[in-house]
Amino acid sequence: MSNSIEEIASVIGAKRIGNHPAHIDWILTDSRSLCFPEETLFFALKTKRNDGHKYIADLYERGVRNFVVGTLTTEPESYPDANFLVVGSPLKALQRLASRHREQFQVPVVGITGSNGKTIVKEWLYQILSPERIITRSPRSYNSQIGVPLSVWMMNEHTELGIFEAGISEMGEMEALKPIIQPTIGVLTNIGGAHQENFTSLQDKCMEKLQLFKDCDVIVYNGDNELISSCVSKSLFTAREIAWSTKDNERPLFIESIQKDDTGTTIKYRYLGFFKEYRIPFIDDASIENSLHCLAVALYLMVSPEDIAERMLHLEPIAMRLEVKEGKNGCILINDSYNSDFASLDIALDFMARRTEDKERKRTLILSDILETGQSGKLLYRQVAELVHSRGVNRIIGVGEEISASASRFEIEKNFFRSTSELIESGILSTLKNEVVLIKGARMFHFDQITDLLELKVHETILEINLNALTDNLNFYRNKLKPETKMVCMVKASAYGAGSFEIAKTLEDHRVDYLAVAVADEGADLRKAGIGSSIIIMNPEVTAFKTMFDYRLEPEVYSFHLLEELIKAAEREGATNCPIHIKIDTGMHRLGFDPADMPRLIERLKRQSAVIPRSVFSHLVGSDAERFDAFTRHQIETFEQAAAELQAGFSHKILRHICNTAGIQRYPGAQFDMVRLGIGLYGIDPFTNQMLHNVTTLKTTILQIHDVPADETVGYSRKGVLNRNSRIAALPIGYADGLNRHLGNGKGYCLVNGQKAPYVGNICMDVCMIDVTDIDCKEGDKAIIFGDELPVTVLSDILDTIPYEILTSVSERVKRVYYQD
Ligand SMILES: *Cc1c(COP(=O)(O)O)cnc(C)c1O
């Protein structure tokens, strides 16, 4: 297969400028992920907020010579030996190229869509089907308009089966993805409310998703779901259907029984007249449903029921995430046990490089053999070595026969071991200090043993933070703004409890204009950790001015007293033109200049050059409530006048901003030059009190379960009175962790295996008890205090407070664990 630049130009119908021979192996859409410049073709994609054309000069500098562009932004003469392929839409060109690539392969391709479970079904299918096939599949959850073409591009002459996910968030998107995936086998996992913003009904969404399957040979779905069944029959496909059903024994795959016990679930089924069974090591309903989809696909691909049963028994939970954890000896661990192919290695190394811009820390990679690629070891590890070198890894610890055989290819500090136990016995792991360690191994190498040794263990209670959800929320609000409106993201109070550094880093990666924190020390900590964005300090203490100058932090100024002190301090430091942000009080009556102060403020600011107003702003008191709309409009008007008066005193542009999250949503006309996004970033819509994409999950683990007779009580002061014989579980979380004591005595509940478990008796300082009498659970099972299925707003309603308070109450001692899909 040749990917010459001529051929690509003709496939995408581009006008070619520059006539240099080139061969393309890599497609790049995010300039930060560049790795092999010579063989890379960069697609300059334009999104609502960003424009890939801005990065062409930088990429050229770094060695990229091939570009697909929508417009020629500079003279091609200034880029000697580059090829520019000019097209109407680089995104369409990327999709077109991928679909032409796909057409070359006559192999079966599984296309998976649905609201939940796509990635798990994809990975489980991989576990079940890969022993006898070479499979190309979407890395992680690359399922978007950009992710799908990048995934399909990875198909090569070795591929015997493709498995790709398709995710959509708007009508019409599936039409673009269908020709790229061209599935022969379609799987619809389910239809739920996720990403519902842009669909008028669930039925519309279902019909849109089904578009993917128009030319499939077979479609797999849950025949018990009436919505899906009726949409499938309405679609009038000619494909064969494998609808599985637990109710209707006329369906091709009839599920006779589902039997759960302590350690797993046994499922009996009938297919083509045969009665068979299998068992999975999970008991939750989502896993059971996912396994049924996999069963149907595997049966269709004629895997024997015996092989299916054998492999189902060993299905592994999918860690769909790159986890960042605190390690021993000051190390930061990045754990990616997701899978171990070349594409996911590339993504994980990219993630490591971006998380560790401070060059002080050594970057160490612990990597196992990469299995089942169909490629020769020699070529594969030559590529791995190139990748490792170009991503700035300082040391590699390789585990496995194959990677050890290619040890000489790595020209950095290195150690190789034939097995995981050999590595552990070597004692080398205890020498890792203050490093960033990426741990990436195929399942059979059991790298969880390595993680166990390196991880700093504290407490079974953790706050998990989903960085993808944060980004989704950011984009949700960005889409409500005019393209030129700037954004401040509020990361005060440790980013509403989520932990400021990782959040700030993620926001910086997405190029937000400003970050804002409450006090100077928070800002200084972000700078020390390597955050370079502009940072506003909302409550600048007079004692912390020096910190602000040292770390280029920009204070809010709300009074003449503060202004005088600041000018004095800046002059002492010899500083000039320090940016400040002027706050005006338009009705909150908390902090701020009176609008009538503007003339005096202008006069004072003009008489000095130590500080300069960068922005002027005010804060709305009731933007989330209709009953205050008249007052809000009054605030906006007052602000607009005061800001105009201030601006008239200066020749440089002073940015104006007044909207918080609810303001962005409800007052699109009051965006001015900038907005300040807070609670919405963390997934809460303050107007409806509904959740957008949930970001934080507080979870813990059942420590112990007691059978307690009806006449006994639970906890302090004998408050936990029982009215039946009960099973009571103890959780290692109490009010000192931020679990509000008023949730005790049955007022609140947590979730265990998806079911409500009320708090029994008083919540203690470090422990609490819950009633699990009616819940199928065991010691070691997880309990969700709040998260996806138990929104934080449910807790704030019970406690008669606001979600802000719940989020910011999770105490420091609860470990934060970040992940991204
Ligand atoms: C906290 C804060 C915000 C953000 O408010 P949300 O309701 O969380 O969006 C905006 N502006 C100021 C001045 C703030 O203190």
The ligand as a MOL file (V3000), in Angstrom:
LIG
                    3D

  0  0  0     0  0            999 V3000
M  V30 BEGIN CTAB
M  V30 COUNTS 15 15 0 0 0
M  V30 BEGIN ATOM
M  V30 1 C -16.7270 32.0870 41.7380 0
M  V30 2 C -16.8920 33.2120 40.8440 0
M  V30 3 C -17.3970 33.0550 39.5440 0
M  V30 4 C -17.9120 31.7450 39.0130 0
M  V30 5 O -19.2340 31.5380 39.4180 0
M  V30 6 P -20.0500 30.2140 38.9950 0
M  V30 7 O -21.4110 30.4300 39.5080 0
M  V30 8 O -19.3620 29.0890 39.6700 0
M  V30 9 O -19.9720 30.1260 37.5310 0
M  V30 10 C -17.4190 34.1550 38.7040 0
M  V30 11 N -16.9990 35.3590 39.1310 0
M  V30 12 C -16.5510 35.5590 40.3920 0
M  V30 13 C -16.1190 36.9200 40.7830 0
M  V30 14 C -16.4690 34.5050 41.2850 0
M  V30 15 O -16.0240 34.7100 42.5230 0
M  V30 END ATOM
M  V30 BEGIN BOND
M  V30 1 1 1 2
M  V30 2 1 2 3
M  V30 3 2 2 14
M  V30 4 1 3 4
M  V30 5 2 3 10
M  V30 6 1 4 5
M  V30 7 1 5 6
M  V30 8 2 6 7
M  V30 9 1 6 8
M  V30 10 1 6 9
M  V30 11 1 10 11
M  V30 12 2 11 12
M  V30 13 1 12 13
M  V30 14 1 12 14
M  V30 15 1 14 15
M  V30 END BOND
M  V30 END CTAB
M  END
